[in-house]
Amino acid sequence: MDFSQTVERISLKIKQKGQSVDSKKIEAKLRRLVEEFGVQPAEAERSVTNELAKEFNLTGIGTMGGGGAGTKEDRSIADIFPGEWVTIEGKVVSILSPPSPAIAQSGIIADATGAIRFVAWAKANAPKMTDGAWYRIESAVVDEFKGVANLKIHSGTAIKPIEEDRALIPSMVRIGELKPGIASVRAKVVQEWETTHERMLQSGILGDESGTVKFVIWKEAGKEKLAIGAVYTIFYVQVDEFNGRLSLNLSTASYIRDEGDIVVSGGDTEIRGTIVHIAPGSGLIKRCPVEGCNRALSRQNYCAVHEIQPKFVYDLRIKGWLDDGKKTYNMLLQRDVVESLAGMTLDAAKELAENNPLGMDEVFLRMRDAVLGRYVICRGREIDNRLLVRLCERLKMETGEHAALLNRAGGVP
């Protein structure tokens, strides 16, 4: 990037006040801010101008006011935006593992209005902050990563401990009002999903009166699973966004189980279509009996977390695809819905598996024959293109709809 014009403007302002400064020094400061810290060029120019004005004790050369580098005006975390230089006071509520050697420290700092993730660069040589302590951070840069504001601590940032232990009451957010960033919520654990990664401790669905959202907890020291049906207050959780859908990463959060209940918003999706595929892992399955686990076991009764479980618990489920003629949904049916739709109870499935040479495979084949190709109406929650079905009924397909589906299957437009 060519900084020559910017260097010339800054040099001229300094010279007009009777001082001179090396152009290479100005350019080095600009490059450091823009190329190393990702500061916008206009902000970098104002920052360097302010810094030199302070160095030579100059006034009236167009330095910035409240939003510029070196500003002492306090800002609330909820009111800061990418591209600004800010001074805040807050409490460090979480310290995270630095994702890169270039980062000395990373974590979350909060005040009464909200919270933001901070990053201290190793080159900044900033003092380490302590979890649970209050600090005044002067002249930090707010930038943006994946649509989320971050507070960057650089060499020009001053970090001052605040000795008094102030009260901090987190600002709570309803699930339906979440946006990418850091938030605190009170929610009920609606459902637990099978983990899809060896480092994943738990994933599932949280909900409140305003809606539902996916959550994940990674295996880290001190992290515990959430109990199905329980209500938790979750402080300073990371809200991520992918393909327009939000999810909560509890790696940054602390959570406390609450008394009482929450009536979770129905969030019902109704889909009429044909069951076009029944996936392996459907039918009669075995689950881990360890309290709070409930994972599906392998054929050798192996749990990914608790290893061999000879005293397993039987269950029914169906995983498959539901096609409405325009879109195909991954669907998951639990025991009560499976029994009603397939016409087979859990006891009947167990008896069949024990007395048939094919065992559990026979249950799968009979359930597949009972539901595959059926025209149904399913109601449930749709999350990440997955339909969590709470009710599924067979319907009589109209002739026109049947023909449309056959034409689609045969590639006829």
C-alpha positions as CSV (number, residue, x, y, z in Angstrom):
1,M,0.0,0.0,0.0
2,D,1.3,3.5,-0.9
3,F,1.4,5.8,2.2
4,S,3.3,8.7,0.5
5,Q,0.3,11.1,0.3
6,T,-0.7,10.3,3.9
7,V,2.9,10.8,5.1
8,E,3.1,14.1,3.3
9,R,-0.2,15.4,4.9
10,I,0.9,14.5,8.4
11,S,4.4,16.0,7.9
12,L,2.9,19.2,6.6
13,K,0.7,19.5,9.7
14,I,3.7,19.0,12.0
15,K,5.9,21.5,10.1
16,Q,3.2,24.1,10.2
17,K,3.6,24.0,14.0
18,G,7.3,24.5,13.8
19,Q,8.4,20.9,14.3
20,S,9.8,18.3,11.9
21,V,9.6,14.5,11.9
22,D,11.3,11.8,9.8
23,S,9.0,10.7,7.0
24,K,10.2,7.1,7.4
25,K,9.1,7.2,11.1
26,I,5.6,8.3,10.1
27,E,5.3,5.6,7.4
28,A,6.5,2.9,9.8
29,K,3.8,3.9,12.3
30,L,1.1,3.9,9.6
31,R,2.2,0.5,8.2
32,R,2.2,-1.0,11.7
33,L,-1.4,0.1,12.3
34,V,-2.8,-0.8,8.9
35,E,-0.8,-4.0,8.1
36,E,-0.3,-5.6,11.5
37,F,-3.5,-4.5,13.3
38,G,-5.9,-4.1,10.5
39,V,-6.8,-0.5,11.2
40,Q,-8.5,1.5,8.5
41,P,-6.2,3.9,6.7
42,A,-8.2,7.0,7.7
43,E,-8.2,5.9,11.4
44,A,-4.4,5.2,11.2
45,E,-3.8,8.7,9.8
46,R,-5.7,10.2,12.7
47,S,-4.0,8.0,15.2
48,V,-0.5,8.9,14.0
49,T,-1.4,12.6,13.9
50,N,-2.7,12.4,17.5
51,E,0.4,10.5,18.7
52,L,2.8,13.0,17.1
53,A,0.8,16.0,18.4
54,K,1.1,14.5,21.9
55,E,4.8,13.8,21.5
56,F,5.5,17.5,20.5
57,N,2.9,19.0,22.7
58,L,1.0,20.5,19.8
59,T,-2.5,21.7,19.5
60,G,-4.9,22.7,16.7
61,I,-3.6,20.3,14.0
62,G,-6.8,18.4,13.4
63,T,-6.5,15.8,16.1
64,M,-9.5,13.7,16.8
65,G,-11.9,14.2,19.7
66,G,-13.8,11.5,21.6
67,G,-13.3,8.6,19.1
68,G,-9.6,9.1,18.3
69,A,-6.4,7.4,19.5
70,G,-5.5,8.6,23.0
71,T,-9.1,9.5,23.8
72,K,-10.0,9.3,27.5
73,E,-13.7,9.5,27.1
74,D,-15.3,6.3,28.4
75,R,-17.6,4.3,26.2
76,S,-20.1,1.6,27.0
77,I,-19.3,-1.7,25.4
78,A,-22.8,-1.9,23.8
79,D,-22.1,1.4,22.0
80,I,-18.7,0.7,20.4
81,F,-18.4,-0.2,16.7
82,P,-15.7,-1.5,14.4
83,G,-13.3,1.2,13.1
84,E,-13.3,3.1,16.4
85,W,-10.6,3.9,19.0
86,V,-12.1,3.6,22.4
87,T,-11.6,3.7,26.1
88,I,-13.7,1.3,28.2
89,E,-13.9,0.1,31.8
90,G,-15.0,-3.5,32.4
91,K,-14.5,-6.8,34.2
92,V,-12.6,-9.7,32.6
93,V,-15.2,-12.5,32.8
94,S,-13.3,-15.1,30.8
95,I,-9.7,-15.9,29.7
96,L,-9.3,-18.0,26.6
97,S,-6.5,-20.0,25.1
98,P,-4.6,-17.8,22.5
99,P,-5.2,-19.3,19.1
100,S,-1.8,-18.1,17.8
101,P,1.7,-17.4,19.1
102,A,1.2,-13.8,17.8
103,I,-1.5,-13.3,20.5
104,A,-0.4,-12.9,24.1
105,Q,-3.8,-13.1,25.7
106,S,-7.5,-13.4,24.6
107,G,-10.7,-13.3,26.6
108,I,-13.9,-11.5,27.2
109,I,-14.4,-8.2,29.0
110,A,-17.9,-7.0,30.1
111,D,-19.7,-4.0,31.6
112,A,-23.4,-3.5,32.5
113,T,-24.4,-3.0,28.9
114,G,-22.7,-6.0,27.2
115,A,-19.5,-7.9,26.5
116,I,-16.8,-8.1,23.9
117,R,-14.0,-10.4,23.1
118,F,-10.5,-8.8,23.5
119,V,-7.2,-9.8,21.9
120,A,-3.8,-8.6,23.1
121,W,-1.0,-8.9,20.5
122,A,2.3,-10.3,21.7
123,K,4.2,-7.4,20.1
124,A,2.2,-5.0,22.3
125,N,3.9,-6.2,25.5
126,A,0.7,-5.4,27.4
127,P,0.4,-6.5,31.0
128,K,-1.6,-9.7,31.4
129,M,-5.1,-9.2,32.8
130,T,-6.6,-11.5,35.4
131,D,-9.9,-13.3,35.2
132,G,-12.5,-11.6,37.5
133,A,-10.6,-8.3,37.8
134,W,-11.7,-4.8,36.6
135,Y,-9.6,-2.7,34.2
136,R,-9.6,0.6,32.4
137,I,-8.4,0.1,28.8
138,E,-7.5,3.3,27.0
139,S,-7.0,3.7,23.2
140,A,-7.9,0.2,22.1
141,V,-8.9,-0.5,18.5
142,V,-12.3,-2.0,17.7
143,D,-12.2,-4.2,14.6
144,E,-14.4,-6.8,13.0
145,F,-13.9,-10.6,12.5
146,K,-16.6,-12.7,10.8
147,G,-19.1,-9.9,11.5
148,V,-18.4,-9.6,15.2
149,A,-16.7,-6.7,16.9
150,N,-13.4,-7.4,18.7
151,L,-11.3,-5.2,21.0
152,K,-7.6,-5.2,19.9
153,I,-4.9,-4.2,22.4
154,H,-1.8,-2.8,20.7
155,S,1.4,-1.0,21.7
156,G,-0.4,2.3,22.1
157,T,-3.1,0.9,24.5
158,A,-2.9,1.6,28.2
159,I,-4.3,-1.0,30.7
160,K,-4.9,0.2,34.2
161,P,-6.2,-2.0,37.0
162,I,-9.3,-0.8,38.9
163,E,-8.9,-1.7,42.5
164,E,-12.5,-1.5,43.6
165,D,-14.6,-4.6,43.1
166,R,-17.7,-3.2,41.3
167,A,-21.0,-5.0,41.0
168,L,-21.7,-6.4,37.5
169,I,-25.2,-7.4,36.5
170,P,-25.1,-9.0,33.0
171,S,-27.6,-7.8,30.5
172,M,-29.8,-10.7,29.5
173,V,-31.0,-11.3,26.0
174,R,-33.9,-13.4,24.7
175,I,-33.0,-16.1,22.2
176,G,-35.1,-14.6,19.5
177,E,-33.1,-11.3,19.8
178,L,-29.6,-12.8,19.7
179,K,-27.0,-11.5,17.2
180,P,-23.4,-12.5,16.6
181,G,-21.1,-11.6,19.4
182,I,-21.2,-12.3,23.2
183,A,-24.5,-12.5,25.1
184,S,-26.1,-13.9,28.3
185,V,-29.3,-15.9,28.2
186,R,-31.7,-17.9,30.4
187,A,-32.8,-21.0,28.5
188,K,-34.2,-24.5,28.8
189,V,-32.4,-27.5,27.4
190,V,-34.9,-28.8,24.8
191,Q,-33.0,-31.6,23.2
192,E,-29.6,-33.3,23.1
193,W,-28.0,-34.5,19.8
194,E,-25.4,-37.2,19.3
195,T,-21.9,-35.7,19.2
196,T,-20.3,-35.6,15.8
197,H,-16.7,-34.9,16.9
198,E,-14.4,-36.6,19.5
199,R,-13.6,-33.2,21.1
200,M,-17.3,-32.3,21.4
201,L,-18.8,-32.8,24.9
202,Q,-22.4,-32.1,24.1
203,S,-24.6,-30.4,21.5
204,G,-28.4,-29.9,21.2
205,I,-31.1,-27.3,21.4
206,L,-31.8,-24.5,23.9
207,G,-35.0,-22.5,24.0
208,D,-37.0,-19.8,25.7
209,E,-40.3,-18.0,25.2
210,S,-38.9,-16.3,22.1
211,G,-37.4,-19.2,20.1
212,T,-34.8,-21.9,20.0
213,V,-31.1,-22.1,19.1
214,K,-28.4,-24.8,18.6
215,F,-25.6,-25.0,21.2
216,V,-22.3,-26.9,21.6
217,I,-20.0,-27.5,24.5
218,W,-16.4,-28.6,23.7
219,K,-14.3,-30.8,26.0
220,E,-12.4,-28.5,28.2
221,A,-11.4,-28.5,31.9
222,G,-14.3,-27.6,34.1
223,K,-17.0,-28.0,31.5
224,E,-20.0,-30.1,32.3
225,K,-23.0,-31.3,30.3
226,L,-26.4,-29.7,30.5
227,A,-29.3,-31.8,31.8
228,I,-32.2,-32.4,29.4
229,G,-35.3,-30.4,30.5
230,A,-33.3,-28.2,33.0
231,V,-33.2,-24.4,32.9
232,Y,-29.9,-22.6,33.0
233,T,-28.6,-19.0,33.2
234,I,-25.7,-18.9,30.8
235,F,-23.3,-15.9,31.1
236,Y,-21.2,-14.6,28.3
237,V,-21.7,-17.2,25.7
238,Q,-20.2,-16.8,22.2
239,V,-22.9,-16.4,19.5
240,D,-21.7,-17.6,16.1
241,E,-23.3,-17.3,12.7
242,F,-23.0,-19.7,9.8
243,N,-25.1,-19.6,6.6
244,G,-27.5,-17.2,8.3
245,R,-28.1,-19.4,11.3
246,L,-27.0,-18.7,14.9
247,S,-25.5,-21.2,17.3
248,L,-24.1,-20.8,20.9
249,N,-20.6,-21.9,21.7
250,L,-20.4,-22.4,25.5
251,S,-16.6,-22.6,25.6
252,T,-16.5,-19.0,26.7
253,A,-19.5,-19.2,29.1
254,S,-20.2,-20.0,32.7
255,Y,-23.6,-21.5,33.4
256,I,-25.7,-22.1,36.5
257,R,-28.8,-24.4,36.8
258,D,-31.9,-22.5,37.8
259,E,-35.1,-23.5,39.6
260,G,-38.4,-23.1,37.8
261,D,-39.4,-23.8,34.2
262,I,-39.6,-22.0,30.8
263,V,-42.4,-22.5,28.3
264,V,-40.4,-22.8,25.2
265,S,-41.8,-21.2,22.1
266,G,-43.3,-23.8,19.8
267,G,-41.5,-22.6,16.8
268,D,-43.4,-25.3,14.9
269,T,-42.7,-26.0,11.2
270,E,-45.4,-28.0,9.3
271,I,-44.2,-30.0,6.3
272,R,-46.2,-32.2,4.0
273,G,-44.2,-34.5,1.9
274,T,-43.0,-38.0,1.2
275,I,-40.5,-40.0,3.3
276,V,-37.9,-40.8,0.6
277,H,-35.1,-42.3,2.7
278,I,-34.6,-44.2,6.0
279,A,-31.0,-43.8,7.2
280,P,-28.9,-46.5,8.9
281,G,-29.1,-46.1,12.7
282,S,-32.9,-46.2,12.5
283,G,-35.2,-48.7,14.1
284,L,-34.3,-50.4,17.4
285,I,-31.2,-48.9,19.0
286,K,-29.2,-49.2,22.2
287,R,-28.4,-46.2,24.4
288,C,-25.8,-45.6,27.0
289,P,-27.3,-46.0,30.5
290,V,-24.9,-43.5,32.2
291,E,-26.9,-40.7,33.7
292,G,-26.9,-37.6,31.5
293,C,-25.3,-39.5,28.5
294,N,-28.0,-41.2,26.4
295,R,-25.8,-41.6,23.4
296,A,-26.6,-44.3,20.8
297,L,-24.2,-47.3,21.2
298,S,-22.4,-49.2,18.5
299,R,-23.3,-52.8,17.7
300,Q,-20.7,-53.8,20.2
301,N,-22.4,-51.8,22.9
302,Y,-19.7,-49.2,22.8
303,C,-20.2,-45.6,23.9
304,A,-17.8,-42.9,22.6
305,V,-17.5,-41.4,26.1
306,H,-18.2,-44.3,28.5
307,E,-16.9,-47.2,26.5
308,I,-18.5,-50.7,26.7
309,Q,-22.0,-50.6,28.3
310,P,-23.4,-54.1,28.8
311,K,-26.4,-52.8,30.7
312,F,-27.7,-50.7,27.7
313,V,-31.2,-49.3,27.3
314,Y,-33.3,-50.0,24.2
315,D,-35.0,-47.2,22.3
316,L,-36.7,-46.5,19.0
317,R,-35.9,-43.8,16.4
318,I,-36.1,-43.0,12.7
319,K,-33.6,-40.9,10.9
320,G,-34.4,-40.1,7.2
321,W,-35.3,-37.6,4.5
322,L,-38.6,-35.9,4.0
323,D,-39.2,-34.4,0.5
324,D,-42.0,-31.8,0.0
325,G,-41.4,-31.5,-3.7
326,K,-39.3,-28.4,-3.4
327,K,-36.8,-29.2,-0.6
328,T,-35.5,-32.3,1.2
329,Y,-35.3,-32.2,5.0
330,N,-33.3,-34.3,7.4
331,M,-35.8,-35.6,9.9
332,L,-35.4,-37.2,13.3
333,L,-38.3,-39.1,14.9
334,Q,-38.1,-40.2,18.6
335,R,-39.8,-43.2,20.1
336,D,-43.4,-42.0,20.6
337,V,-43.6,-40.7,17.1
338,V,-42.0,-43.8,15.6
339,E,-44.4,-46.1,17.5
340,S,-47.4,-44.2,16.1
341,L,-46.1,-43.9,12.5
342,A,-44.6,-47.4,12.1
343,G,-47.2,-49.2,14.1
344,M,-44.6,-51.0,16.2
345,T,-44.1,-50.5,20.0
346,L,-40.7,-50.7,21.7
347,D,-41.7,-54.0,23.4
348,A,-42.7,-55.5,20.1
349,A,-39.5,-54.4,18.5
350,K,-37.4,-56.0,21.3
351,E,-39.3,-59.2,21.0
352,L,-38.8,-59.3,17.2
353,A,-35.1,-58.6,17.6
354,E,-34.7,-61.4,20.2
355,N,-36.6,-64.1,18.2
356,N,-35.7,-63.3,14.6
357,P,-32.4,-64.5,13.0
358,L,-31.7,-61.0,11.6
359,G,-32.2,-59.5,15.1
360,M,-32.2,-55.7,15.1
361,D,-31.8,-55.6,11.3
362,E,-35.3,-57.2,11.0
363,V,-36.8,-54.3,13.0
364,F,-35.1,-51.8,10.7
365,L,-36.3,-53.6,7.6
366,R,-39.9,-53.8,8.8
367,M,-40.0,-50.1,9.9
368,R,-38.5,-49.1,6.6
369,D,-41.2,-50.9,4.7
370,A,-43.8,-49.4,6.9
371,V,-42.9,-45.7,6.4
372,L,-40.8,-45.4,3.3
373,G,-42.6,-43.7,0.4
374,R,-45.5,-42.7,2.7
375,Y,-47.1,-39.3,2.3
376,V,-47.1,-37.6,5.7
377,I,-47.6,-34.3,7.5
378,C,-44.8,-33.7,10.1
379,R,-44.7,-30.9,12.7
380,G,-41.7,-30.0,14.7
381,R,-38.7,-27.6,15.0
382,E,-36.5,-27.0,12.0
383,I,-32.9,-26.2,12.9
384,D,-30.0,-26.3,10.5
385,N,-32.2,-28.1,7.9
386,R,-32.9,-30.7,10.4
387,L,-36.6,-31.3,11.4
388,L,-37.0,-32.5,14.9
389,V,-40.4,-34.1,14.6
390,R,-42.9,-34.1,17.5
391,L,-45.9,-35.3,15.5
392,C,-46.1,-37.2,12.2
393,E,-49.3,-38.5,10.6
394,R,-50.0,-40.3,7.3
395,L,-52.0,-38.4,4.7
396,K,-53.7,-39.4,1.5
397,M,-51.8,-38.0,-1.4
398,E,-53.7,-36.1,-4.1
399,T,-53.3,-37.4,-7.6
400,G,-51.7,-34.2,-8.9
401,E,-49.1,-34.1,-6.1
402,H,-48.3,-37.7,-6.6
403,A,-47.6,-37.1,-10.3
404,A,-45.5,-34.1,-9.5
405,L,-43.2,-36.1,-7.2
406,L,-42.9,-38.9,-9.7
407,N,-42.0,-36.4,-12.4
408,R,-39.4,-34.8,-10.1
409,A,-37.9,-38.2,-9.3
410,G,-37.7,-39.0,-13.0
411,G,-36.1,-35.7,-13.9
412,V,-39.2,-34.3,-15.7
413,P,-39.4,-30.5,-15.3
